[in-house]
Amino acid sequence: MPNEQVVILVIEDDESIALGLKMNLEAEGYAVMLETDGESGLERALKDSADLLILDVMLPRQNGFEVLRRFRESGASTPVIMLSARGAETEKVMGLELGAEDYITKPFGLAELLARVRAVLRRGQVRQSEASEKILRVEAGDLNIDSGTRVVTKQGEVVSLTATEFDVLWCLVAAQGQVLSRKDIQDHVWGPEHHGTLRTIDNFLLQLRSKLEDDPVAPEHLLTVRGVGYRFST
């Protein structure tokens, strides 16, 4: 049983789905807060401390993508699982690029959702444990990357990264120059049970290069190793 202090905020406008999630999550030992529209959901997410957000895409007043974008822009790193009746790959990629940890297409099985919840929470606990045991800082040119504070600066200015962007970056940095395949990165950041498209990794690298490299087309640090994957060069 999970610790009863683990709090999950569900932002879902379909009453039957919301109440079903609340009932089943509480049966697993989680504390659950409910909101039914994007604006109130974002306000609750920013005001009250939750360990996980379950966020629907199609919400009244403000859609889930906009809620997620504003939530991440506030600096919040709380993990987010998105729900959507639309399973288009472009929407999944958009959700992950905005900083969601996972994306589940409706209709979904309860066992699958609970497994995804446990996996996301477990990854968050591992990250916190790693940060508390060893705080590492890496300098690469004009970049300074601190895994303890999860802050990246470029020429002394803080670069705004989503939680998942930082995880992808740190995965490459921590490999200390070794080449990682897309599958290696996916398994490290989302877990081996994740079944998302590997194309997502390419999109994250494009985003990171646009934010961190002087010339994203000719990167100095986030390098492609053709036919294999990516590596970080200091």
DRENPA-3360 file (N, C-alpha, C; in nm, 2 decimals, always signed):
BEGIN
1 = MPNEQVVI = +0.08/-0.12/+0.00/+0.00/+0.00/+0.00/+0.09/+0.12/+0.00 ~ +0.06/+0.22/-0.09/+0.13/+0.35/-0.08/+0.11/+0.42/+0.04 ~ +0.20/+0.51/+0.08/+0.18/+0.59/+0.20/+0.06/+0.68/+0.18 ~ -0.02/+0.69/+0.29/-0.15/+0.77/+0.28/-0.12/+0.92/+0.25 ~ +0.00/+0.96/+0.28/+0.03/+1.10/+0.26/+0.06/+1.14/+0.11 ~ +0.07/+1.04/+0.03/+0.09/+1.06/-0.12/-0.04/+1.12/-0.17 ~ -0.03/+1.24/-0.22/-0.15/+1.32/-0.26/-0.15/+1.33/-0.42 ~ -0.26/+1.29/-0.48/-0.28/+1.30/-0.62/-0.39/+1.40/-0.65;
9 = LVIEDDES = -0.36/+1.49/-0.74/-0.47/+1.59/-0.79/-0.52/+1.54/-0.92 ~ -0.65/+1.51/-0.93/-0.71/+1.47/-1.06/-0.79/+1.59/-1.11 ~ -0.75/+1.63/-1.24/-0.82/+1.73/-1.30/-0.89/+1.67/-1.42 ~ -1.02/+1.65/-1.41/-1.10/+1.57/-1.51/-1.25/+1.62/-1.50 ~ -1.30/+1.66/-1.62/-1.44/+1.71/-1.62/-1.55/+1.61/-1.63 ~ -1.51/+1.49/-1.67/-1.61/+1.38/-1.68/-1.63/+1.32/-1.54 ~ -1.75/+1.35/-1.49/-1.78/+1.32/-1.35/-1.76/+1.17/-1.32 ~ -1.81/+1.08/-1.41/-1.80/+0.94/-1.39/-1.65/+0.89/-1.38;
17 = IALGLKMN = -1.57/+0.95/-1.47/-1.43/+0.91/-1.47/-1.36/+0.97/-1.35 ~ -1.39/+1.09/-1.32/-1.33/+1.16/-1.20/-1.36/+1.08/-1.07 ~ -1.48/+1.05/-1.05/-1.52/+0.98/-0.93/-1.47/+0.83/-0.93 ~ -1.46/+0.77/-1.05/-1.40/+0.64/-1.05/-1.25/+0.64/-1.02 ~ -1.18/+0.74/-1.07/-1.04/+0.75/-1.04/-1.02/+0.78/-0.89 ~ -1.10/+0.87/-0.83/-1.09/+0.90/-0.69/-1.12/+0.77/-0.60 ~ -1.22/+0.70/-0.64/-1.26/+0.58/-0.56/-1.14/+0.48/-0.56 ~ -1.09/+0.45/-0.68/-0.99/+0.35/-0.70/-0.86/+0.39/-0.64;
25 = LEAEGYAV = -0.82/+0.52/-0.66/-0.69/+0.56/-0.61/-0.70/+0.56/-0.46 ~ -0.81/+0.60/-0.40/-0.82/+0.60/-0.25/-0.82/+0.46/-0.20 ~ -0.87/+0.37/-0.28/-0.87/+0.22/-0.24/-0.72/+0.17/-0.24 ~ -0.64/+0.24/-0.32/-0.49/+0.20/-0.32/-0.42/+0.27/-0.21 ~ -0.48/+0.36/-0.13/-0.42/+0.43/-0.02/-0.37/+0.57/-0.05 ~ -0.40/+0.62/-0.17/-0.37/+0.76/-0.20/-0.47/+0.86/-0.15 ~ -0.43/+0.98/-0.12/-0.52/+1.09/-0.09/-0.55/+1.16/-0.22 ~ -0.67/+1.19/-0.25/-0.71/+1.24/-0.38/-0.78/+1.38/-0.37;
33 = MLETDGES = -0.74/+1.47/-0.45/-0.81/+1.60/-0.47/-0.87/+1.60/-0.61 ~ -0.99/+1.66/-0.63/-1.06/+1.67/-0.76/-1.08/+1.81/-0.80 ~ -1.06/+1.84/-0.93/-1.10/+1.96/-0.99/-1.16/+1.93/-1.13 ~ -1.25/+2.01/-1.18/-1.33/+1.97/-1.30/-1.31/+2.06/-1.41 ~ -1.22/+2.17/-1.40/-1.19/+2.25/-1.52/-1.05/+2.30/-1.51 ~ -1.00/+2.35/-1.62/-0.86/+2.38/-1.63/-0.82/+2.49/-1.54 ~ -0.89/+2.60/-1.53/-0.85/+2.71/-1.45/-0.85/+2.68/-1.30 ~ -0.95/+2.62/-1.25/-0.95/+2.58/-1.11/-0.85/+2.48/-1.08;
41 = GLERALKD = -0.83/+2.39/-1.18/-0.73/+2.28/-1.16/-0.59/+2.34/-1.15 ~ -0.56/+2.44/-1.24/-0.42/+2.50/-1.24/-0.41/+2.58/-1.10 ~ -0.51/+2.65/-1.06/-0.50/+2.72/-0.94/-0.48/+2.63/-0.82 ~ -0.54/+2.51/-0.82/-0.53/+2.42/-0.71/-0.39/+2.35/-0.72 ~ -0.34/+2.33/-0.84/-0.21/+2.27/-0.85/-0.10/+2.36/-0.80 ~ -0.12/+2.49/-0.83/-0.01/+2.58/-0.78/-0.02/+2.62/-0.63 ~ -0.15/+2.60/-0.58/-0.17/+2.64/-0.44/-0.14/+2.53/-0.34 ~ -0.19/+2.41/-0.37/-0.18/+2.29/-0.28/-0.08/+2.20/-0.33;
49 = SADLLILD = -0.01/+2.14/-0.24/+0.10/+2.05/-0.27/+0.05/+1.91/-0.30 ~ +0.08/+1.87/-0.42/+0.04/+1.73/-0.46/+0.17/+1.66/-0.51 ~ +0.16/+1.53/-0.50/+0.28/+1.45/-0.54/+0.27/+1.40/-0.69 ~ +0.15/+1.41/-0.74/+0.12/+1.37/-0.88/+0.00/+1.44/-0.93 ~ +0.00/+1.48/-1.06/-0.12/+1.54/-1.12/-0.17/+1.44/-1.23 ~ -0.30/+1.41/-1.23/-0.36/+1.33/-1.34/-0.44/+1.43/-1.41 ~ -0.41/+1.47/-1.54/-0.46/+1.58/-1.61/-0.53/+1.55/-1.74 ~ -0.66/+1.57/-1.75/-0.73/+1.55/-1.88/-0.69/+1.65/-1.98;
57 = VMLPRQNG = -0.69/+1.62/-2.11/-0.66/+1.72/-2.21/-0.78/+1.81/-2.24 ~ -0.90/+1.75/-2.27/-1.01/+1.82/-2.30/-1.09/+1.87/-2.18 ~ -1.05/+1.99/-2.14/-1.11/+2.05/-2.02/-1.18/+2.18/-2.05 ~ -1.29/+2.21/-1.98/-1.35/+2.35/-2.00/-1.26/+2.46/-1.94 ~ -1.28/+2.58/-1.99/-1.22/+2.70/-1.94/-1.07/+2.71/-1.98 ~ -1.00/+2.59/-1.98/-0.86/+2.59/-2.02/-0.82/+2.45/-2.05 ~ -0.76/+2.42/-2.17/-0.73/+2.28/-2.20/-0.61/+2.23/-2.12 ~ -0.59/+2.10/-2.12/-0.49/+2.04/-2.04/-0.35/+2.08/-2.08;
65 = FEVLRRFR = -0.33/+2.10/-2.21/-0.20/+2.14/-2.26/-0.16/+2.28/-2.21 ~ -0.26/+2.37/-2.21/-0.23/+2.50/-2.16/-0.21/+2.50/-2.01 ~ -0.28/+2.42/-1.94/-0.26/+2.40/-1.79/-0.12/+2.35/-1.76 ~ -0.08/+2.25/-1.84/+0.05/+2.19/-1.82/+0.16/+2.30/-1.85 ~ +0.14/+2.37/-1.96/+0.24/+2.47/-2.00/+0.26/+2.57/-1.89 ~ +0.15/+2.63/-1.84/+0.16/+2.73/-1.74/+0.21/+2.67/-1.61 ~ +0.18/+2.55/-1.58/+0.23/+2.48/-1.46/+0.38/+2.47/-1.46 ~ +0.43/+2.42/-1.57/+0.58/+2.41/-1.59/+0.65/+2.54/-1.59;
73 = ESGASTPV = +0.58/+2.64/-1.65/+0.64/+2.78/-1.65/+0.65/+2.84/-1.52 ~ +0.57/+2.79/-1.42/+0.58/+2.84/-1.29/+0.70/+2.78/-1.21 ~ +0.76/+2.69/-1.27/+0.88/+2.62/-1.21/+0.84/+2.49/-1.14 ~ +0.72/+2.45/-1.14/+0.67/+2.33/-1.07/+0.73/+2.21/-1.14 ~ +0.78/+2.11/-1.06/+0.83/+1.99/-1.12/+0.75/+1.87/-1.08 ~ +0.63/+1.89/-1.02/+0.55/+1.78/-0.99/+0.52/+1.69/-1.11 ~ +0.53/+1.56/-1.10/+0.50/+1.48/-1.22/+0.36/+1.48/-1.26 ~ +0.34/+1.47/-1.39/+0.20/+1.48/-1.45/+0.18/+1.36/-1.55;
81 = IMLSARGA = +0.06/+1.30/-1.53/+0.01/+1.20/-1.63/-0.11/+1.26/-1.70 ~ -0.10/+1.26/-1.83/-0.21/+1.32/-1.91/-0.30/+1.21/-1.96 ~ -0.43/+1.25/-1.96/-0.54/+1.16/-2.01/-0.60/+1.22/-2.13 ~ -0.63/+1.14/-2.24/-0.70/+1.20/-2.35/-0.77/+1.09/-2.43 ~ -0.89/+1.13/-2.48/-0.96/+1.04/-2.57/-0.90/+1.03/-2.71 ~ -0.81/+1.12/-2.74/-0.75/+1.13/-2.87/-0.60/+1.07/-2.85 ~ -0.57/+0.97/-2.93/-0.45/+0.90/-2.92/-0.35/+0.94/-3.03 ~ -0.37/+1.05/-3.10/-0.27/+1.09/-3.21/-0.13/+1.10/-3.15;
89 = ETEKVMGL = -0.04/+1.05/-3.23/+0.10/+1.06/-3.18/+0.15/+1.20/-3.16 ~ +0.10/+1.30/-3.25/+0.14/+1.44/-3.23/+0.10/+1.49/-3.10 ~ -0.02/+1.45/-3.05/-0.07/+1.50/-2.92/+0.01/+1.44/-2.81 ~ +0.05/+1.31/-2.82/+0.13/+1.25/-2.72/+0.27/+1.32/-2.71 ~ +0.32/+1.34/-2.82/+0.45/+1.41/-2.83/+0.44/+1.55/-2.77 ~ +0.33/+1.62/-2.80/+0.31/+1.75/-2.74/+0.31/+1.75/-2.59 ~ +0.23/+1.66/-2.54/+0.22/+1.64/-2.39/+0.35/+1.62/-2.33 ~ +0.43/+1.52/-2.38/+0.56/+1.49/-2.33/+0.66/+1.61/-2.34;
97 = ELGAEDYI = +0.65/+1.68/-2.45/+0.74/+1.79/-2.47/+0.71/+1.91/-2.37 ~ +0.59/+1.92/-2.34/+0.55/+2.02/-2.24/+0.58/+1.99/-2.10 ~ +0.62/+1.86/-2.08/+0.67/+1.83/-1.95/+0.59/+1.72/-1.88 ~ +0.50/+1.65/-1.95/+0.43/+1.54/-1.88/+0.52/+1.42/-1.87 ~ +0.50/+1.34/-1.77/+0.58/+1.22/-1.75/+0.52/+1.10/-1.83 ~ +0.39/+1.11/-1.85/+0.33/+0.99/-1.92/+0.20/+1.04/-1.98 ~ +0.15/+0.97/-2.08/+0.03/+1.00/-2.15/-0.05/+0.88/-2.18 ~ -0.18/+0.88/-2.13/-0.26/+0.76/-2.14/-0.39/+0.79/-2.22;
105 = TKPFGLAE = -0.42/+0.70/-2.32/-0.53/+0.72/-2.41/-0.65/+0.66/-2.35 ~ -0.77/+0.73/-2.35/-0.89/+0.67/-2.31/-0.95/+0.59/-2.42 ~ -1.03/+0.48/-2.39/-1.05/+0.43/-2.26/-0.93/+0.35/-2.22 ~ -0.90/+0.35/-2.08/-0.79/+0.28/-2.03/-0.83/+0.18/-1.92 ~ -0.75/+0.08/-1.90/-0.78/-0.02/-1.80/-0.73/+0.04/-1.66 ~ -0.80/+0.01/-1.56/-0.77/+0.05/-1.42/-0.63/+0.00/-1.38 ~ -0.60/-0.12/-1.41/-0.48/-0.18/-1.37/-0.36/-0.11/-1.44 ~ -0.38/-0.08/-1.57/-0.27/+0.00/-1.64/-0.25/+0.13/-1.58;
113 = LLARVRAV = -0.36/+0.21/-1.55/-0.34/+0.34/-1.49/-0.27/+0.33/-1.36 ~ -0.31/+0.24/-1.27/-0.25/+0.23/-1.14/-0.10/+0.19/-1.15 ~ -0.07/+0.11/-1.25/+0.07/+0.07/-1.27/+0.15/+0.19/-1.32 ~ +0.09/+0.28/-1.41/+0.16/+0.40/-1.45/+0.18/+0.50/-1.34 ~ +0.08/+0.51/-1.25/+0.09/+0.60/-1.13/+0.20/+0.55/-1.04 ~ +0.21/+0.42/-1.02/+0.32/+0.37/-0.93/+0.45/+0.39/-0.99 ~ +0.46/+0.37/-1.13/+0.59/+0.39/-1.19/+0.64/+0.53/-1.19 ~ +0.55/+0.63/-1.21/+0.58/+0.77/-1.21/+0.62/+0.81/-1.07;
121 = LRRGQVRQ = +0.55/+0.77/-0.97/+0.59/+0.81/-0.83/+0.72/+0.74/-0.79 ~ +0.74/+0.62/-0.84/+0.87/+0.55/-0.81/+0.99/+0.63/-0.87 ~ +0.97/+0.67/-0.99/+1.08/+0.74/-1.06/+1.11/+0.87/-0.98 ~ +1.00/+0.94/-0.94/+1.02/+1.06/-0.86/+1.10/+1.04/-0.73 ~ +1.07/+0.93/-0.66/+1.14/+0.90/-0.54/+1.28/+0.86/-0.57 ~ +1.31/+0.80/-0.68/+1.45/+0.77/-0.71/+1.53/+0.89/-0.74 ~ +1.47/+0.99/-0.81/+1.54/+1.11/-0.84/+1.57/+1.19/-0.71 ~ +1.47/+1.19/-0.62/+1.49/+1.26/-0.49/+1.60/+1.20/-0.41;
129 = SEASEKIL = +1.61/+1.06/-0.41/+1.71/+0.99/-0.34/+1.85/+1.02/-0.40 ~ +1.86/+1.01/-0.53/+1.98/+1.04/-0.60/+2.04/+1.18/-0.57 ~ +1.94/+1.27/-0.57/+1.98/+1.41/-0.55/+2.03/+1.43/-0.40 ~ +1.97/+1.36/-0.31/+2.00/+1.38/-0.17/+2.14/+1.31/-0.14 ~ +2.17/+1.20/-0.21/+2.29/+1.13/-0.19/+2.41/+1.20/-0.25 ~ +2.39/+1.25/-0.37/+2.51/+1.31/-0.44/+2.46/+1.43/-0.52 ~ +2.51/+1.54/-0.49/+2.48/+1.66/-0.57/+2.60/+1.68/-0.67 ~ +2.57/+1.67/-0.80/+2.67/+1.69/-0.90/+2.65/+1.81/-0.98;
137 = RVEAGDLN = +2.76/+1.88/-1.01/+2.75/+2.00/-1.10/+2.85/+1.98/-1.21 ~ +2.81/+2.00/-1.33/+2.89/+1.99/-1.45/+2.90/+2.12/-1.53 ~ +3.02/+2.15/-1.57/+3.04/+2.27/-1.65/+3.08/+2.23/-1.79 ~ +3.02/+2.28/-1.89/+3.05/+2.25/-2.03/+3.04/+2.38/-2.11 ~ +3.16/+2.44/-2.14/+3.16/+2.57/-2.21/+3.09/+2.67/-2.12 ~ +2.99/+2.74/-2.17/+2.92/+2.84/-2.09/+2.80/+2.78/-2.02 ~ +2.78/+2.65/-2.02/+2.67/+2.58/-1.95/+2.72/+2.54/-1.81 ~ +2.63/+2.55/-1.72/+2.65/+2.50/-1.58/+2.52/+2.42/-1.55;
145 = IDSGTRVV = +2.54/+2.29/-1.52/+2.43/+2.20/-1.50/+2.44/+2.14/-1.36 ~ +2.34/+2.17/-1.27/+2.34/+2.12/-1.13/+2.23/+2.02/-1.11 ~ +2.27/+1.90/-1.08/+2.16/+1.80/-1.06/+2.10/+1.80/-0.93 ~ +2.16/+1.87/-0.83/+2.10/+1.89/-0.70/+1.98/+1.99/-0.70 ~ +2.01/+2.10/-0.76/+1.90/+2.20/-0.77/+1.82/+2.19/-0.89 ~ +1.87/+2.11/-0.99/+1.80/+2.09/-1.12/+1.79/+2.22/-1.19 ~ +1.90/+2.30/-1.18/+1.91/+2.43/-1.25/+2.02/+2.43/-1.35 ~ +1.98/+2.48/-1.47/+2.08/+2.49/-1.58/+2.10/+2.64/-1.61;
153 = TKQGEVVS = +2.22/+2.69/-1.62/+2.25/+2.82/-1.66/+2.34/+2.83/-1.78 ~ +2.32/+2.93/-1.86/+2.40/+2.95/-1.98/+2.45/+3.09/-1.98 ~ +2.58/+3.11/-1.97/+2.64/+3.24/-1.96/+2.58/+3.31/-1.83 ~ +2.56/+3.23/-1.73/+2.51/+3.29/-1.60/+2.36/+3.31/-1.59 ~ +2.29/+3.29/-1.70/+2.15/+3.31/-1.70/+2.07/+3.18/-1.69 ~ +1.97/+3.17/-1.61/+1.90/+3.05/-1.59/+1.82/+3.01/-1.71 ~ +1.83/+2.89/-1.76/+1.76/+2.84/-1.87/+1.63/+2.76/-1.82 ~ +1.52/+2.80/-1.87/+1.39/+2.73/-1.83/+1.38/+2.60/-1.90;
161 = LTATEFDV = +1.39/+2.49/-1.82/+1.36/+2.36/-1.87/+1.25/+2.29/-1.80 ~ +1.17/+2.21/-1.87/+1.07/+2.13/-1.80/+1.14/+2.02/-1.72 ~ +1.07/+1.96/-1.63/+1.12/+1.85/-1.55/+1.18/+1.74/-1.64 ~ +1.10/+1.70/-1.74/+1.14/+1.59/-1.83/+1.26/+1.63/-1.92 ~ +1.26/+1.76/-1.97/+1.38/+1.80/-2.04/+1.51/+1.79/-1.96 ~ +1.50/+1.83/-1.83/+1.62/+1.82/-1.74/+1.65/+1.67/-1.73 ~ +1.56/+1.58/-1.71/+1.59/+1.44/-1.69/+1.66/+1.38/-1.82 ~ +1.61/+1.42/-1.93/+1.68/+1.38/-2.06/+1.82/+1.43/-2.06;
169 = LWCLVAAQ = +1.83/+1.56/-2.03/+1.97/+1.62/-2.03/+2.06/+1.55/-1.93 ~ +2.01/+1.53/-1.81/+2.10/+1.47/-1.71/+2.13/+1.33/-1.74 ~ +2.04/+1.26/-1.80/+2.07/+1.12/-1.84/+2.19/+1.12/-1.93 ~ +2.20/+1.21/-2.02/+2.32/+1.22/-2.12/+2.44/+1.26/-2.04 ~ +2.42/+1.37/-1.96/+2.54/+1.42/-1.88/+2.60/+1.31/-1.79 ~ +2.51/+1.24/-1.72/+2.56/+1.14/-1.63/+2.63/+1.02/-1.69 ~ +2.61/+1.01/-1.82/+2.67/+0.90/-1.90/+2.82/+0.93/-1.92 ~ +2.86/+1.05/-1.90/+3.00/+1.09/-1.90/+3.07/+1.06/-2.04;
177 = GQVLSRKD = +3.00/+1.11/-2.14/+3.05/+1.09/-2.28/+3.02/+0.97/-2.35 ~ +2.96/+0.87/-2.28/+2.92/+0.75/-2.35/+2.80/+0.77/-2.44 ~ +2.79/+0.70/-2.54/+2.67/+0.71/-2.63/+2.55/+0.63/-2.58 ~ +2.44/+0.69/-2.57/+2.32/+0.63/-2.53/+2.22/+0.62/-2.65 ~ +2.16/+0.50/-2.66/+2.06/+0.48/-2.76/+1.93/+0.55/-2.72 ~ +1.84/+0.57/-2.81/+1.71/+0.63/-2.78/+1.64/+0.55/-2.67 ~ +1.65/+0.41/-2.69/+1.58/+0.32/-2.59/+1.65/+0.34/-2.46 ~ +1.78/+0.35/-2.45/+1.85/+0.37/-2.32/+1.79/+0.49/-2.25;
185 = IQDHVWGP = +1.78/+0.60/-2.33/+1.73/+0.73/-2.27/+1.58/+0.71/-2.22 ~ +1.50/+0.65/-2.31/+1.36/+0.63/-2.27/+1.35/+0.55/-2.15 ~ +1.43/+0.44/-2.14/+1.42/+0.35/-2.02/+1.46/+0.42/-1.89 ~ +1.56/+0.51/-1.90/+1.61/+0.58/-1.79/+1.51/+0.69/-1.74 ~ +1.46/+0.76/-1.83/+1.37/+0.88/-1.80/+1.23/+0.83/-1.77 ~ +1.17/+0.74/-1.85/+1.03/+0.71/-1.83/+1.01/+0.57/-1.77 ~ +1.12/+0.49/-1.77/+1.11/+0.35/-1.72/+1.09/+0.25/-1.83 ~ +1.14/+0.13/-1.81/+1.13/+0.02/-1.91/+0.99/-0.02/-1.94;
193 = EHHGTLRT = +0.90/+0.01/-1.85/+0.76/-0.03/-1.88/+0.68/+0.07/-1.97 ~ +0.75/+0.18/-2.00/+0.69/+0.28/-2.09/+0.69/+0.24/-2.23 ~ +0.58/+0.26/-2.30/+0.57/+0.21/-2.44/+0.55/+0.33/-2.54 ~ +0.60/+0.45/-2.51/+0.59/+0.56/-2.60/+0.68/+0.54/-2.72 ~ +0.66/+0.63/-2.82/+0.75/+0.63/-2.94/+0.88/+0.68/-2.91 ~ +0.98/+0.62/-2.97/+1.12/+0.66/-2.95/+1.15/+0.79/-3.02 ~ +1.06/+0.83/-3.11/+1.07/+0.96/-3.18/+1.06/+1.08/-3.08 ~ +1.00/+1.05/-2.97/+0.99/+1.16/-2.87/+1.13/+1.20/-2.82;
201 = IDNFLLQL = +1.22/+1.11/-2.82/+1.36/+1.14/-2.77/+1.42/+1.24/-2.87 ~ +1.40/+1.23/-3.00/+1.45/+1.32/-3.10/+1.40/+1.46/-3.08 ~ +1.27/+1.46/-3.05/+1.20/+1.59/-3.02/+1.26/+1.66/-2.90 ~ +1.28/+1.59/-2.79/+1.34/+1.64/-2.67/+1.48/+1.70/-2.70 ~ +1.56/+1.63/-2.78/+1.69/+1.67/-2.82/+1.69/+1.80/-2.90 ~ +1.59/+1.81/-2.99/+1.57/+1.94/-3.06/+1.54/+2.05/-2.97 ~ +1.45/+2.03/-2.87/+1.42/+2.13/-2.78/+1.54/+2.17/-2.69 ~ +1.61/+2.08/-2.64/+1.73/+2.11/-2.56/+1.83/+2.18/-2.64;
209 = RSKLEDDP = +1.86/+2.14/-2.76/+1.95/+2.22/-2.85/+1.91/+2.36/-2.87 ~ +1.78/+2.38/-2.89/+1.73/+2.52/-2.92/+1.75/+2.61/-2.79 ~ +1.75/+2.55/-2.68/+1.77/+2.62/-2.55/+1.91/+2.64/-2.50 ~ +2.00/+2.54/-2.54/+2.13/+2.53/-2.48/+2.25/+2.55/-2.57 ~ +2.23/+2.53/-2.70/+2.34/+2.54/-2.79/+2.34/+2.68/-2.86 ~ +2.46/+2.73/-2.88/+2.47/+2.85/-2.96/+2.42/+2.84/-3.10 ~ +2.45/+2.72/-3.16/+2.40/+2.69/-3.29/+2.34/+2.55/-3.29 ~ +2.20/+2.55/-3.28/+2.14/+2.42/-3.26/+2.16/+2.32/-3.38;
217 = VAPEHLLT = +2.19/+2.38/-3.50/+2.22/+2.30/-3.62/+2.35/+2.23/-3.61 ~ +2.45/+2.30/-3.55/+2.58/+2.24/-3.53/+2.62/+2.24/-3.38 ~ +2.56/+2.15/-3.30/+2.57/+2.15/-3.16/+2.71/+2.12/-3.11 ~ +2.75/+2.17/-3.00/+2.88/+2.14/-2.94/+2.87/+2.04/-2.83 ~ +2.76/+2.03/-2.77/+2.74/+1.95/-2.65/+2.65/+1.83/-2.67 ~ +2.53/+1.85/-2.73/+2.43/+1.75/-2.74/+2.45/+1.69/-2.88 ~ +2.53/+1.59/-2.89/+2.57/+1.53/-3.02/+2.50/+1.41/-3.06 ~ +2.47/+1.40/-3.19/+2.41/+1.28/-3.25/+2.52/+1.19/-3.30;
225 = VRGVGYRF = +2.51/+1.06/-3.26/+2.60/+0.96/-3.31/+2.52/+0.88/-3.41 ~ +2.54/+0.90/-3.54/+2.46/+0.85/-3.64/+2.44/+0.69/-3.63 ~ +2.32/+0.65/-3.64/+2.29/+0.51/-3.63/+2.29/+0.45/-3.49 ~ +2.33/+0.53/-3.39/+2.34/+0.47/-3.25/+2.25/+0.55/-3.16 ~ +2.27/+0.68/-3.14/+2.19/+0.76/-3.05/+2.26/+0.89/-3.02 ~ +2.27/+0.93/-2.90/+2.32/+1.06/-2.86/+2.43/+1.05/-2.75 ~ +2.51/+1.16/-2.74/+2.60/+1.16/-2.63/+2.62/+1.31/-2.59 ~ +2.66/+1.34/-2.47/+2.69/+1.47/-2.42/+2.84/+1.49/-2.42;
233 = ST = +2.89/+1.60/-2.48/+3.03/+1.64/-2.48/+3.05/+1.77/-2.40 ~ +3.15/+1.76/-2.31/+3.18/+1.88/-2.24/+3.28/+1.97/-2.32;
% end
